[in-house]
Amino acid sequence: MGDGRATPRPSSPPEQRTVTLQFDDNALLPLLYGEHDRHLVRIEQRLGVRLGSRGNRLTILGTPERTEVAEASLRALWRRLEKGQGVSTADVEAALRMAEGEAENDPRLPLQDAPEIRTRKAAIAPRSPAQAGYIEMLARHEMVFGIGPAGTGKTYLAVAQGVALLQAGRVDRIVLSRPAVEAGERLGFLPGDMKEKVDPYLRPLYDALHDMLPAEQVARRITSGEIEIAPLAFMRGRTLAHCFAILDEAQNTTPAQMKMFLTRMGEGTRMVITGDPTQVDLPHGQQSGLADALRTLDGVPGIGVTRFDERDVVRHPLVAKIVAAYGRADEARVAGRSDGGAAEQPGRRGKKEQDGTGK
């Protein structure tokens, strides 16, 4: 005799789909699969699909959505190999991010094929949907804000665009700037001349430049003034004309400093402002100039804004998980303060009423 409770039915397994890809150059297959098939293993781990190879055929088994992403990723990697480009673990991660963005119709992807920034040293392709939109925005707008966590390529791509425009003769020089704010530390007195004192703050900009240009060109162009790297304080009173200006770590500017930098823009100049609003190193209580500028300039024609998130982190996969974990922790703290404040207010009001003071 039944007890009146419905017997739960076993859930049906998800629909499975099989796709077989055939490649026409067996010499490239080891590069596509990776050493000990590590590229295929990474795709299986990321998407939850099964990959099987026999000869020049590769079979994908999984849900229709995941199979579609795996197929798109593998085809994109194969196109790289056909162009004579290599495939690394980072390239596999990039192909997966782009394919997932296309499958989800990510609005941050441009309408046309993914754009590239071409310098004489290399062609730099986007590694995430937001990077694709950012590259397109850098090409179209005279002023662009790149906002998001570390490791998303905001500054790197801006430097690449500046180098590409300089080599094409579309700007006369590149100006790279950062506020000289210590990241939660007090370094005290630093020995040396002015350049030696500020160079540690600007090191990431040097690193990006050396990825785009040979070392001797970087040194020569810095000496000639074609590339200028300076702390933000050195920008006051200047007009930047016919140049590509980048303000990095903009979350550590004050509103007055940000206004000062933005109003340096002269004829033929393009500006890029990058920063992470969650990593402000200003003194407690000091408002960030980046947050203030985004509010003030919201809706101003001609200014582009690209927002990155943890999905766009192109460093080690753990970095994206770390960024997401800190984001959740920050949200929980904010929610906790809000709840605590609401709970405390009635108690304080009740004590004043009991005292009859109203003070």
N, C-alpha and C positions, 0 to 999 in steps of 0.2 A: 504494500500500500504506500502510495506516495506521501511525502510530507508537505506537499504544496509548493515546494520550491522548484523553480525552473532549472533544468540541467543545462549548464553552459555548453554550448557547442564548440568543438575545437575550431580555432581560427584557421581559415584556409591559408596555405602558404602564398607568399606574394608571387605575382606573375613573373615568370622568367623569360628572358629573351636571349637568343644566341646570334652573334654576328661574327662573321669570318672575314678577316682582312688578308689581302694577298699583296706582297711587296715584290717588286721586280728587280731588286738589286741585292743579292745575297751578301755582298761585301759590306753593306751598310747595316745589316741586321744586328750584328754584335754591338754596334754603337747605339742602336735603338734600344736594345734590351738591357744594355749596361753590363758591367762585370758581374758575373754570377747572377745574371738576370735581375740585378737590384732595381732597375727602373721599373720593370714589370711588377716586382714585389711591392714597390711603393704605390703604384697605381692600384693594385689589389687592396692594400691596407687602407688607402685613402677612400676608395669608392665602395669597398665591399663586393667587388666582382671577382670572377675567376678567369685567369688568362692561361691559355694553353697554346704551345707552339709546336708545329710540325713542318719542317722544311721552311718554305717561305710563306707559310700561312700562320696566322695568329687568330685564335678563337677567343671571343669575349662572351662570358656567361654572367647574367645578372638581371636586375630589374630593368625595364625599358629605359627609365630615366638615367640610371647609373651607367648602363651600357652605352647610351648615347654620349655621355660625357667622356667615357673611356675612349670611345672611337674617335671623337673630335680631338682629344689630347694626343692620341697616337698619330693621327694624321698630321697634326701641327708639328709634332716632333720629327716626323718623316720629311716634311717639307724643309725643315731646317737642315737635315742631313743632305737632301738633294741640292741645297744651295751651297754646300761645302762647309756649313757651320757645325760645330760640335753640339753634343747633348750631354749636359751635366745634370746632377741631382737638382740643382736650382732651376734648370730649364724644364725639368719634369714638373716641379712644383708650379712654375709659372704657367705651363700649358694646362695643368689641372685647374688653376684659378681662373684662367681665361675661359676655358670650356664650361666650367660651372657658372660663370657669369653670363655667358651666352645662353645656356640652358634656362637660366632663371630670368632672362631678359633684363639683366642688370642695367638700370638707367644710366649708370656711370660710363658704360661703354659707348664709344662714338658710333654714328650710324654707318660709316664706311668701314673698310678693313682697318685693323689695328695700325695706327701710324707709327713711324719710327723717327728718331732723331739721328741724323747722319753727320758724323764728324769724319775728318780724314783718317782718324785712327780706327774707328769702328762705327757700326750702325747699332743704335741702342733701341731695343724693342721693349714695349711695356710688358711687365710681369704680373699685372693684376688689372681688373676692370677700371679701377680708379686711376691707375697710371696711364691707361689708354686715353681716358677722358682728359687727364691732366696734360698729356703731351699735345693733344689737339687744342686745348685751351691756351697753352703757351704759344702756339702758332697763331692763334686768332686774336688774342687780347693783348693790350698794351700794359695792363696791370693785372696780376694774378695772385691770389692768395692760395697757398697750399697748406691745409690744416689737417693734422692728424698725428698719430703716435710715431715714435721712433721706428726706423727700419722700413718705412713705406716708400722711400726713394724721393721724397719731396725736394730736398736740396740737391741730391745727385742729378736728377733729371733737369732741374733748373740750371745747374752748372753746364750740363751737356748742351742744353739749348743755347746758352750764352756762347759757348765755344763754337757751336755750329754757325751761329749768326756772325761771329767775329771772323771765322775762316771764310765765310761767304761774302764778307765785305759789307754786310748790312748794318753793322754797328762798328764804331771805332775802337771801343774798349769795353772791358768787363769790370764792373765794380762790385766787389764782394764785401759784405759787412756783417758784423755781429755785435750785439751788446756785450761788453766785457763784464759779465756777471758770473760769479762763482757758483757752481752747482752744489749748494748745500755745504760748502766748505769755506774756510777762511785761510787763504794761502799766505797771507802776510806779505812781507817785503819780498819782491822778486828782483834779483840782480840783473844787470845788463842795461843796454840802451832801450829806447822806446819799442823798437821792433822786437827785441828779445823778450820784452815784458808782455807784449800783446799776442805774439805768435802762438803760445799755447791755447789761447781762446779760439784762434782761427784755424787750428790744425785740420779739422774736418774739411774745410774748404780747400786747403792745399791737397789733401788726399784725393778729393774728387777731381781736381784739376789734373793731377798726375795720371788719373785713369783715362783722361780725354786727350792729353798731349804728352809728347816725349818730355823728359825732365829738362833737357837743354832748352826746349822751346818755352817751357813754363818760366825758367829763370830769365831767359832773354826778354820775354814779353813783360815780366814783372819789372825788369830793369828799365825797359823802354816806356813803361806806363800804360801799355796796352791792357795789362791786367793789374788791377789795384785791389789790394786786400787791406782793409782798414777797420778799426773799431768804429762803432756807430757815432761816438762822440766827435770823430773827425769830419762828419758830414755837415755839421752846422755851418750855415752861411754860404754853402756851395750850390751851384746849379749843375745838374748832371745832364748833359746833352749828348745825343748820338751814342748812347751807351746801353749796356744791359746790366741793370743793377739788381743785386740779390741781397735781401735782408734775411739772414738766417737766425734761428732761435728768437723769433720776434715776440714770443710770449714773455720774454724778459725785458721788454721795453716798457717804459711808462707811456701814458697817453700823450704827453708832451713830446717825448722822443719819437713816437710813431708818427705824429703829425709832422714833426720836423723832417723826418725821412721822406714821407710821401710827397711833401711839397718841394722836394729837391728836383722833381721830375721836370726835365726840359725837353726841347724839341728832339724828336727822333729817338727818344728813350723808352725802353721797356723795363718794367719793374716786376720782380717776383718777391713775395713776402711769405716765408715759411715758418711754421712753429707748431708746437704741441701745447694746447691750452691746459693740459693736465700736468705739465711739468714746469710750473712757474717757480723761479728761484729768487723772486723779488722779496724784499723784507715783508714780514707779515703785515697785512692790511693795505699794502700798496696795490692799486689796481693795475692789471696788465693792459698794456697798450694794444695788444693784439685783440683781446676780447672787446675792448672799447671801439677799435676800428671796425671790427666786423658788425657791431651794432650800428655804428654811425654811418657806415657806407653801404648798408644793406639796401639793395635796389638801385644803386647808382649805375647808370648805363656805362658800359665799357670796362667794368671791373668783373673779372671772373673769379669764382671761388670753387676749389675742389676740396672735398672733405674725404679723408682717408679713415679707415677703421682697422680693426685687428685682422680682417680678412685680407688686407692689402700688405701685410708685413711680409717682406721678401727676404728676411734674414732666416736664421735657423727656425724650423717649424715651432720649436718650443717658445720662441719669442712671441709669436701670435697668441699662444695660450697664456703666457705671462701677462701680456697686455690685457687680454680679456679678463683674467682673474683679478687684476688690479682695478679694472673698470667696475666689475661687480662689487668689489670691496668698497670702492668709493661711493657707489650708489647706495649700498647698505648703510654706510656711515651717514650719508645725507638723509636717508629715510629715518634712521634712528634719531638724529638730531631733531628732525621735524616732529616725530612722534613725542619725543621727550619734551620739546618746547610746548606742544599743545597740552600735554598732561600737567605741566608745571604751572601754566598760567592761571587756571581756576583756583589752585591752592593759594597763590599769592593774593589774588583778588579777595578770596574768602577771608584771609587774615586781616587785610585792610578793613574790610567791612566789620569784622569783630572788634578791631581796635577803635573803629570810628574815626580814624585819622584821615583817610583819603590820600595820604602822602605816599 
